[in-house]
Amino acid sequence: MQNPLPLQRCPLCGGANQCAPAAAGHFDAECWCRQVTVSPEALQRLPPDQVDRACLCPRCAVGFEARD
Ligand SMILES: [Zn+2]
C-alpha cells in the first residue's frame, strides 16, 4: 500500500482537509473520511493520480450529495 500524500489541503477547494493519515504519514491513523460516504462526483473531479491518495475536505467529500 502506498503512503498517503502529505497533503493537508483539499485538492478541490484548497481548504484544510483535516486528514489524519496525511498528517501522520501512514494510513493507520483514524480519519473522518472512513465515517462518511465520499461522493463519486467529488472523486471524479480529482486528478487520477490523486484518487485514493489525496484527502478531500469534509465539505467537498459529501457536499455534492447534500446539496440537493
Ligand atoms: Zn474541499
PDB file of the backbone (N, CA, C, O) and the ligand in Angstrom, with CONECT records:
HET     ZN  A 101       1
ATOM      1  N   MET A   1       0.840  -1.203   0.000  1.00  0.00           N
ATOM      2  CA  MET A   1       0.000   0.000   0.000  1.00  0.00           C
ATOM      3  C   MET A   1       0.872   1.248   0.000  1.00  0.00           C
ATOM      4  O   MET A   1       1.870   1.335   0.715  1.00  0.00           O
ATOM      5  N   GLN A   2       0.469   2.207  -0.819  1.00  0.00           N
ATOM      6  CA  GLN A   2       1.218   3.448  -0.874  1.00  0.00           C
ATOM      7  C   GLN A   2       0.948   4.286   0.371  1.00  0.00           C
ATOM      8  O   GLN A   2      -0.113   4.184   0.987  1.00  0.00           O
ATOM      9  N   ASN A   3       1.907   5.099   0.725  1.00  0.00           N
ATOM     10  CA  ASN A   3       1.684   6.048   1.798  1.00  0.00           C
ATOM     11  C   ASN A   3       0.822   7.190   1.274  1.00  0.00           C
ATOM     12  O   ASN A   3       0.838   7.498   0.082  1.00  0.00           O
ATOM     13  N   PRO A   4       0.078   7.809   2.168  1.00  0.00           N
ATOM     14  CA  PRO A   4      -0.718   8.965   1.744  1.00  0.00           C
ATOM     15  C   PRO A   4       0.186  10.121   1.345  1.00  0.00           C
ATOM     16  O   PRO A   4       1.293  10.279   1.861  1.00  0.00           O
ATOM     17  N   LEU A   5      -0.313  10.922   0.416  1.00  0.00           N
ATOM     18  CA  LEU A   5       0.412  12.139   0.082  1.00  0.00           C
ATOM     19  C   LEU A   5       0.358  13.082   1.282  1.00  0.00           C
ATOM     20  O   LEU A   5      -0.661  13.167   1.967  1.00  0.00           O
ATOM     21  N   PRO A   6       1.445  13.781   1.530  1.00  0.00           N
ATOM     22  CA  PRO A   6       1.456  14.695   2.684  1.00  0.00           C
ATOM     23  C   PRO A   6       0.707  15.992   2.386  1.00  0.00           C
ATOM     24  O   PRO A   6       1.211  17.093   2.611  1.00  0.00           O
ATOM     25  N   LEU A   7      -0.490  15.828   1.881  1.00  0.00           N
ATOM     26  CA  LEU A   7      -1.289  16.991   1.515  1.00  0.00           C
ATOM     27  C   LEU A   7      -2.341  17.229   2.578  1.00  0.00           C
ATOM     28  O   LEU A   7      -3.129  16.337   2.894  1.00  0.00           O
ATOM     29  N   GLN A   8      -2.354  18.403   3.117  1.00  0.00           N
ATOM     30  CA  GLN A   8      -3.347  18.695   4.138  1.00  0.00           C
ATOM     31  C   GLN A   8      -4.344  19.726   3.640  1.00  0.00           C
ATOM     32  O   GLN A   8      -5.042  20.378   4.417  1.00  0.00           O
ATOM     33  N   ARG A   9      -4.388  19.853   2.313  1.00  0.00           N
ATOM     34  CA  ARG A   9      -5.359  20.755   1.703  1.00  0.00           C
ATOM     35  C   ARG A   9      -6.222  19.960   0.735  1.00  0.00           C
ATOM     36  O   ARG A   9      -5.746  19.057   0.047  1.00  0.00           O
ATOM     37  N   CYS A  10      -7.482  20.310   0.699  1.00  0.00           N
ATOM     38  CA  CYS A  10      -8.409  19.674  -0.231  1.00  0.00           C
ATOM     39  C   CYS A  10      -8.008  20.005  -1.671  1.00  0.00           C
ATOM     40  O   CYS A  10      -7.842  21.179  -2.002  1.00  0.00           O
ATOM     41  N   PRO A  11      -7.847  18.984  -2.544  1.00  0.00           N
ATOM     42  CA  PRO A  11      -7.455  19.257  -3.923  1.00  0.00           C
ATOM     43  C   PRO A  11      -8.549  19.939  -4.737  1.00  0.00           C
ATOM     44  O   PRO A  11      -8.276  20.446  -5.826  1.00  0.00           O
ATOM     45  N   LEU A  12      -9.757  19.961  -4.242  1.00  0.00           N
ATOM     46  CA  LEU A  12     -10.849  20.604  -4.978  1.00  0.00           C
ATOM     47  C   LEU A  12     -11.036  22.066  -4.587  1.00  0.00           C
ATOM     48  O   LEU A  12     -11.210  22.919  -5.457  1.00  0.00           O
ATOM     49  N   CYS A  13     -11.003  22.362  -3.294  1.00  0.00           N
ATOM     50  CA  CYS A  13     -11.306  23.736  -2.883  1.00  0.00           C
ATOM     51  C   CYS A  13     -10.134  24.415  -2.193  1.00  0.00           C
ATOM     52  O   CYS A  13     -10.178  25.623  -1.960  1.00  0.00           O
ATOM     53  N   GLY A  14      -9.081  23.663  -1.858  1.00  0.00           N
ATOM     54  CA  GLY A  14      -7.925  24.260  -1.217  1.00  0.00           C
ATOM     55  C   GLY A  14      -8.074  24.459   0.277  1.00  0.00           C
ATOM     56  O   GLY A  14      -7.178  25.001   0.925  1.00  0.00           O
ATOM     57  N   GLY A  15      -9.194  24.028   0.830  1.00  0.00           N
ATOM     58  CA  GLY A  15      -9.418  24.146   2.268  1.00  0.00           C
ATOM     59  C   GLY A  15      -8.714  23.040   3.030  1.00  0.00           C
ATOM     60  O   GLY A  15      -8.270  22.057   2.438  1.00  0.00           O
ATOM     61  N   ALA A  16      -8.613  23.196   4.330  1.00  0.00           N
ATOM     62  CA  ALA A  16      -7.995  22.161   5.168  1.00  0.00           C
ATOM     63  C   ALA A  16      -8.823  20.886   5.100  1.00  0.00           C
ATOM     64  O   ALA A  16     -10.041  20.922   5.272  1.00  0.00           O
ATOM     65  N   ASN A  17      -8.160  19.753   4.847  1.00  0.00           N
ATOM     66  CA  ASN A  17      -8.916  18.505   4.702  1.00  0.00           C
ATOM     67  C   ASN A  17      -9.032  17.725   6.007  1.00  0.00           C
ATOM     68  O   ASN A  17      -9.734  16.715   6.069  1.00  0.00           O
ATOM     69  N   GLN A  18      -8.348  18.187   7.044  1.00  0.00           N
ATOM     70  CA  GLN A  18      -8.424  17.531   8.361  1.00  0.00           C
ATOM     71  C   GLN A  18      -8.045  16.059   8.260  1.00  0.00           C
ATOM     72  O   GLN A  18      -8.576  15.224   8.993  1.00  0.00           O
ATOM     73  N   CYS A  19      -7.126  15.742   7.352  1.00  0.00           N
ATOM     74  CA  CYS A  19      -6.789  14.344   7.089  1.00  0.00           C
ATOM     75  C   CYS A  19      -5.753  13.835   8.085  1.00  0.00           C
ATOM     76  O   CYS A  19      -4.613  14.300   8.102  1.00  0.00           O
ATOM     77  N   ALA A  20      -6.158  12.877   8.911  1.00  0.00           N
ATOM     78  CA  ALA A  20      -5.237  12.322   9.895  1.00  0.00           C
ATOM     79  C   ALA A  20      -4.115  11.504   9.254  1.00  0.00           C
ATOM     80  O   ALA A  20      -2.963  11.657   9.660  1.00  0.00           O
ATOM     81  N   PRO A  21      -4.397  10.636   8.262  1.00  0.00           N
ATOM     82  CA  PRO A  21      -3.299   9.907   7.615  1.00  0.00           C
ATOM     83  C   PRO A  21      -2.279  10.821   6.942  1.00  0.00           C
ATOM     84  O   PRO A  21      -1.080  10.547   6.990  1.00  0.00           O
ATOM     85  N   ALA A  22      -2.740  11.900   6.317  1.00  0.00           N
ATOM     86  CA  ALA A  22      -1.792  12.816   5.688  1.00  0.00           C
ATOM     87  C   ALA A  22      -0.878  13.447   6.726  1.00  0.00           C
ATOM     88  O   ALA A  22       0.316  13.629   6.486  1.00  0.00           O
ATOM     89  N   ALA A  23      -1.440  13.777   7.873  1.00  0.00           N
ATOM     90  CA  ALA A  23      -0.648  14.394   8.933  1.00  0.00           C
ATOM     91  C   ALA A  23       0.314  13.386   9.549  1.00  0.00           C
ATOM     92  O   ALA A  23       1.437  13.732   9.916  1.00  0.00           O
ATOM     93  N   ALA A  24      -0.137  12.131   9.662  1.00  0.00           N
ATOM     94  CA  ALA A  24       0.681  11.119  10.327  1.00  0.00           C
ATOM     95  C   ALA A  24       1.656  10.439   9.367  1.00  0.00           C
ATOM     96  O   ALA A  24       2.675   9.896   9.795  1.00  0.00           O
ATOM     97  N   GLY A  25       1.344  10.469   8.063  1.00  0.00           N
ATOM     98  CA  GLY A  25       2.218   9.841   7.088  1.00  0.00           C
ATOM     99  C   GLY A  25       1.948   8.365   6.862  1.00  0.00           C
ATOM    100  O   GLY A  25       2.720   7.697   6.173  1.00  0.00           O
ATOM    101  N   HIS A  26       0.886   7.849   7.420  1.00  0.00           N
ATOM    102  CA  HIS A  26       0.507   6.458   7.169  1.00  0.00           C
ATOM    103  C   HIS A  26      -1.006   6.305   7.317  1.00  0.00           C
ATOM    104  O   HIS A  26      -1.672   7.139   7.931  1.00  0.00           O
ATOM    105  N   PHE A  27      -1.536   5.220   6.741  1.00  0.00           N
ATOM    106  CA  PHE A  27      -2.982   5.030   6.706  1.00  0.00           C
ATOM    107  C   PHE A  27      -3.532   4.396   7.975  1.00  0.00           C
ATOM    108  O   PHE A  27      -4.728   4.113   8.044  1.00  0.00           O
ATOM    109  N   ASP A  28      -2.702   4.168   8.969  1.00  0.00           N
ATOM    110  CA  ASP A  28      -3.215   3.600  10.211  1.00  0.00           C
ATOM    111  C   ASP A  28      -3.979   4.629  11.027  1.00  0.00           C
ATOM    112  O   ASP A  28      -4.768   4.273  11.903  1.00  0.00           O
ATOM    113  N   ALA A  29      -3.748   5.888  10.744  1.00  0.00           N
ATOM    114  CA  ALA A  29      -4.428   6.934  11.501  1.00  0.00           C
ATOM    115  C   ALA A  29      -5.923   6.931  11.193  1.00  0.00           C
ATOM    116  O   ALA A  29      -6.334   6.813  10.039  1.00  0.00           O
ATOM    117  N   GLU A  30      -6.700   7.060  12.214  1.00  0.00           N
ATOM    118  CA  GLU A  30      -8.150   7.085  12.031  1.00  0.00           C
ATOM    119  C   GLU A  30      -8.557   8.426  11.437  1.00  0.00           C
ATOM    120  O   GLU A  30      -8.134   9.476  11.922  1.00  0.00           O
ATOM    121  N   CYS A  31      -9.374   8.397  10.390  1.00  0.00           N
ATOM    122  CA  CYS A  31      -9.730   9.635   9.702  1.00  0.00           C
ATOM    123  C   CYS A  31     -11.239   9.763   9.592  1.00  0.00           C
ATOM    124  O   CYS A  31     -11.954   8.765   9.500  1.00  0.00           O
ATOM    125  N   TRP A  32     -11.707  10.976   9.603  1.00  0.00           N
ATOM    126  CA  TRP A  32     -13.145  11.224   9.452  1.00  0.00           C
ATOM    127  C   TRP A  32     -13.687  10.619   8.167  1.00  0.00           C
ATOM    128  O   TRP A  32     -14.863  10.267   8.083  1.00  0.00           O
ATOM    129  N   CYS A  33     -12.806  10.500   7.153  1.00  0.00           N
ATOM    130  CA  CYS A  33     -13.302  10.059   5.848  1.00  0.00           C
ATOM    131  C   CYS A  33     -13.724   8.595   5.860  1.00  0.00           C
ATOM    132  O   CYS A  33     -14.399   8.140   4.936  1.00  0.00           O
ATOM    133  N   ARG A  34     -13.336   7.856   6.893  1.00  0.00           N
ATOM    134  CA  ARG A  34     -13.807   6.466   6.986  1.00  0.00           C
ATOM    135  C   ARG A  34     -15.240   6.401   7.497  1.00  0.00           C
ATOM    136  O   ARG A  34     -15.907   5.373   7.380  1.00  0.00           O
ATOM    137  N   GLN A  35     -15.703   7.504   8.061  1.00  0.00           N
ATOM    138  CA  GLN A  35     -17.037   7.509   8.654  1.00  0.00           C
ATOM    139  C   GLN A  35     -18.095   8.036   7.694  1.00  0.00           C
ATOM    140  O   GLN A  35     -19.289   7.952   7.980  1.00  0.00           O
ATOM    141  N   VAL A  36     -17.673   8.570   6.578  1.00  0.00           N
ATOM    142  CA  VAL A  36     -18.637   9.159   5.658  1.00  0.00           C
ATOM    143  C   VAL A  36     -18.561   8.451   4.306  1.00  0.00           C
ATOM    144  O   VAL A  36     -17.588   7.758   4.012  1.00  0.00           O
ATOM    145  N   THR A  37     -19.579   8.630   3.505  1.00  0.00           N
ATOM    146  CA  THR A  37     -19.551   8.141   2.131  1.00  0.00           C
ATOM    147  C   THR A  37     -19.089   9.279   1.238  1.00  0.00           C
ATOM    148  O   THR A  37     -19.752  10.309   1.117  1.00  0.00           O
ATOM    149  N   VAL A  38     -17.935   9.070   0.616  1.00  0.00           N
ATOM    150  CA  VAL A  38     -17.398  10.117  -0.246  1.00  0.00           C
ATOM    151  C   VAL A  38     -18.156  10.121  -1.565  1.00  0.00           C
ATOM    152  O   VAL A  38     -18.347   9.076  -2.187  1.00  0.00           O
ATOM    153  N   SER A  39     -18.578  11.285  -1.976  1.00  0.00           N
ATOM    154  CA  SER A  39     -19.367  11.432  -3.189  1.00  0.00           C
ATOM    155  C   SER A  39     -18.583  10.985  -4.422  1.00  0.00           C
ATOM    156  O   SER A  39     -17.455  11.433  -4.625  1.00  0.00           O
ATOM    157  N   PRO A  40     -19.167  10.102  -5.257  1.00  0.00           N
ATOM    158  CA  PRO A  40     -18.492   9.707  -6.505  1.00  0.00           C
ATOM    159  C   PRO A  40     -18.199  10.897  -7.405  1.00  0.00           C
ATOM    160  O   PRO A  40     -17.186  10.918  -8.104  1.00  0.00           O
ATOM    161  N   GLU A  41     -19.093  11.898  -7.389  1.00  0.00           N
ATOM    162  CA  GLU A  41     -18.849  13.084  -8.216  1.00  0.00           C
ATOM    163  C   GLU A  41     -17.596  13.814  -7.762  1.00  0.00           C
ATOM    164  O   GLU A  41     -16.838  14.331  -8.582  1.00  0.00           O
ATOM    165  N   ALA A  42     -17.383  13.853  -6.454  1.00  0.00           N
ATOM    166  CA  ALA A  42     -16.190  14.522  -5.939  1.00  0.00           C
ATOM    167  C   ALA A  42     -14.936  13.774  -6.394  1.00  0.00           C
ATOM    168  O   ALA A  42     -13.948  14.392  -6.791  1.00  0.00           O
ATOM    169  N   LEU A  43     -14.982  12.439  -6.333  1.00  0.00           N
ATOM    170  CA  LEU A  43     -13.814  11.653  -6.747  1.00  0.00           C
ATOM    171  C   LEU A  43     -13.528  11.837  -8.227  1.00  0.00           C
ATOM    172  O   LEU A  43     -12.371  11.844  -8.647  1.00  0.00           O
ATOM    173  N   GLN A  44     -14.584  11.986  -9.015  1.00  0.00           N
ATOM    174  CA  GLN A  44     -14.384  12.144 -10.451  1.00  0.00           C
ATOM    175  C   GLN A  44     -13.709  13.467 -10.798  1.00  0.00           C
ATOM    176  O   GLN A  44     -13.104  13.604 -11.861  1.00  0.00           O
ATOM    177  N   ARG A  45     -13.818  14.428  -9.904  1.00  0.00           N
ATOM    178  CA  ARG A  45     -13.204  15.725 -10.175  1.00  0.00           C
ATOM    179  C   ARG A  45     -11.734  15.758  -9.784  1.00  0.00           C
ATOM    180  O   ARG A  45     -11.034  16.727 -10.077  1.00  0.00           O
ATOM    181  N   LEU A  46     -11.267  14.710  -9.127  1.00  0.00           N
ATOM    182  CA  LEU A  46      -9.857  14.658  -8.737  1.00  0.00           C
ATOM    183  C   LEU A  46      -8.979  14.264  -9.912  1.00  0.00           C
ATOM    184  O   LEU A  46      -9.400  13.474 -10.756  1.00  0.00           O
ATOM    185  N   PRO A  47      -7.766  14.801  -9.982  1.00  0.00           N
ATOM    186  CA  PRO A  47      -6.799  14.258 -10.940  1.00  0.00           C
ATOM    187  C   PRO A  47      -6.574  12.778 -10.635  1.00  0.00           C
ATOM    188  O   PRO A  47      -6.500  12.399  -9.466  1.00  0.00           O
ATOM    189  N   PRO A  48      -6.465  11.932 -11.667  1.00  0.00           N
ATOM    190  CA  PRO A  48      -6.364  10.477 -11.438  1.00  0.00           C
ATOM    191  C   PRO A  48      -5.249  10.084 -10.484  1.00  0.00           C
ATOM    192  O   PRO A  48      -5.399   9.127  -9.725  1.00  0.00           O
ATOM    193  N   ASP A  49      -4.143  10.796 -10.508  1.00  0.00           N
ATOM    194  CA  ASP A  49      -3.028  10.412  -9.642  1.00  0.00           C
ATOM    195  C   ASP A  49      -3.276  10.761  -8.177  1.00  0.00           C
ATOM    196  O   ASP A  49      -2.488  10.388  -7.308  1.00  0.00           O
ATOM    197  N   GLN A  50      -4.355  11.464  -7.902  1.00  0.00           N
ATOM    198  CA  GLN A  50      -4.633  11.814  -6.511  1.00  0.00           C
ATOM    199  C   GLN A  50      -5.762  10.998  -5.897  1.00  0.00           C
ATOM    200  O   GLN A  50      -6.013  11.078  -4.694  1.00  0.00           O
ATOM    201  N   VAL A  51      -6.443  10.211  -6.731  1.00  0.00           N
ATOM    202  CA  VAL A  51      -7.523   9.386  -6.201  1.00  0.00           C
ATOM    203  C   VAL A  51      -6.953   8.351  -5.235  1.00  0.00           C
ATOM    204  O   VAL A  51      -5.962   7.688  -5.542  1.00  0.00           O
ATOM    205  N   ASP A  52      -7.568   8.217  -4.094  1.00  0.00           N
ATOM    206  CA  ASP A  52      -7.134   7.306  -3.030  1.00  0.00           C
ATOM    207  C   ASP A  52      -5.856   7.761  -2.340  1.00  0.00           C
ATOM    208  O   ASP A  52      -5.343   7.047  -1.479  1.00  0.00           O
ATOM    209  N   ARG A  53      -5.337   8.911  -2.687  1.00  0.00           N
ATOM    210  CA  ARG A  53      -4.108   9.362  -2.039  1.00  0.00           C
ATOM    211  C   ARG A  53      -4.282  10.733  -1.409  1.00  0.00           C
ATOM    212  O   ARG A  53      -3.779  10.981  -0.313  1.00  0.00           O
ATOM    213  N   ALA A  54      -4.987  11.622  -2.088  1.00  0.00           N
ATOM    214  CA  ALA A  54      -5.212  12.945  -1.534  1.00  0.00           C
ATOM    215  C   ALA A  54      -6.593  12.974  -0.880  1.00  0.00           C
ATOM    216  O   ALA A  54      -7.565  12.457  -1.432  1.00  0.00           O
ATOM    217  N   CYS A  55      -6.665  13.575   0.281  1.00  0.00           N
ATOM    218  CA  CYS A  55      -7.912  13.601   1.041  1.00  0.00           C
ATOM    219  C   CYS A  55      -8.671  14.889   0.726  1.00  0.00           C
ATOM    220  O   CYS A  55      -8.117  15.988   0.730  1.00  0.00           O
ATOM    221  N   LEU A  56      -9.958  14.704   0.455  1.00  0.00           N
ATOM    222  CA  LEU A  56     -10.816  15.868   0.301  1.00  0.00           C
ATOM    223  C   LEU A  56     -11.116  16.470   1.667  1.00  0.00           C
ATOM    224  O   LEU A  56     -10.886  15.843   2.701  1.00  0.00           O
ATOM    225  N   CYS A  57     -11.626  17.680   1.657  1.00  0.00           N
ATOM    226  CA  CYS A  57     -12.139  18.219   2.909  1.00  0.00           C
ATOM    227  C   CYS A  57     -13.551  17.657   3.127  1.00  0.00           C
ATOM    228  O   CYS A  57     -14.195  17.218   2.174  1.00  0.00           O
ATOM    229  N   PRO A  58     -14.030  17.667   4.366  1.00  0.00           N
ATOM    230  CA  PRO A  58     -15.358  17.097   4.649  1.00  0.00           C
ATOM    231  C   PRO A  58     -16.458  17.709   3.788  1.00  0.00           C
ATOM    232  O   PRO A  58     -17.369  17.007   3.349  1.00  0.00           O
ATOM    233  N   ARG A  59     -16.376  18.988   3.553  1.00  0.00           N
ATOM    234  CA  ARG A  59     -17.436  19.643   2.798  1.00  0.00           C
ATOM    235  C   ARG A  59     -17.489  19.146   1.358  1.00  0.00           C
ATOM    236  O   ARG A  59     -18.569  18.851   0.846  1.00  0.00           O
ATOM    237  N   CYS A  60     -16.339  19.050   0.701  1.00  0.00           N
ATOM    238  CA  CYS A  60     -16.323  18.580  -0.683  1.00  0.00           C
ATOM    239  C   CYS A  60     -16.642  17.092  -0.768  1.00  0.00           C
ATOM    240  O   CYS A  60     -17.284  16.651  -1.721  1.00  0.00           O
ATOM    241  N   ALA A  61     -16.202  16.318   0.213  1.00  0.00           N
ATOM    242  CA  ALA A  61     -16.386  14.870   0.156  1.00  0.00           C
ATOM    243  C   ALA A  61     -17.862  14.490   0.133  1.00  0.00           C
ATOM    244  O   ALA A  61     -18.250  13.547  -0.557  1.00  0.00           O
ATOM    245  N   VAL A  62     -18.678  15.212   0.876  1.00  0.00           N
ATOM    246  CA  VAL A  62     -20.089  14.851   0.957  1.00  0.00           C
ATOM    247  C   VAL A  62     -20.994  15.918   0.352  1.00  0.00           C
ATOM    248  O   VAL A  62     -22.196  15.697   0.204  1.00  0.00           O
ATOM    249  N   GLY A  63     -20.433  17.064   0.004  1.00  0.00           N
ATOM    250  CA  GLY A  63     -21.238  18.214  -0.364  1.00  0.00           C
ATOM    251  C   GLY A  63     -22.074  18.039  -1.606  1.00  0.00           C
ATOM    252  O   GLY A  63     -23.158  18.614  -1.713  1.00  0.00           O
ATOM    253  N   PHE A  64     -21.583  17.250  -2.553  1.00  0.00           N
ATOM    254  CA  PHE A  64     -22.310  17.135  -3.803  1.00  0.00           C
ATOM    255  C   PHE A  64     -23.641  16.431  -3.599  1.00  0.00           C
ATOM    256  O   PHE A  64     -24.639  16.789  -4.224  1.00  0.00           O
ATOM    257  N   GLU A  65     -23.660  15.435  -2.730  1.00  0.00           N
ATOM    258  CA  GLU A  65     -24.918  14.752  -2.463  1.00  0.00           C
ATOM    259  C   GLU A  65     -25.822  15.586  -1.570  1.00  0.00           C
ATOM    260  O   GLU A  65     -27.040  15.607  -1.745  1.00  0.00           O
ATOM    261  N   ALA A  66     -25.210  16.273  -0.609  1.00  0.00           N
ATOM    262  CA  ALA A  66     -26.008  17.015   0.362  1.00  0.00           C
ATOM    263  C   ALA A  66     -26.665  18.234  -0.270  1.00  0.00           C
ATOM    264  O   ALA A  66     -27.643  18.768   0.254  1.00  0.00           O
ATOM    265  N   ARG A  67     -26.118  18.667  -1.399  1.00  0.00           N
ATOM    266  CA  ARG A  67     -26.580  19.929  -1.941  1.00  0.00           C
ATOM    267  C   ARG A  67     -27.992  19.840  -2.499  1.00  0.00           C
ATOM    268  O   ARG A  67     -28.701  20.846  -2.506  1.00  0.00           O
ATOM    269  N   ASP A  68     -28.417  18.702  -2.955  1.00  0.00           N
ATOM    270  CA  ASP A  68     -29.788  18.613  -3.469  1.00  0.00           C
ATOM    271  C   ASP A  68     -30.578  17.528  -2.777  1.00  0.00           C
ATOM    272  O   ASP A  68     -31.751  17.321  -3.092  1.00  0.00           O
TER     273      ASP A  68
HETATM  274 ZN    ZN A 101     -12.776  20.828  -0.297  1.00  0.00          ZN2+
END
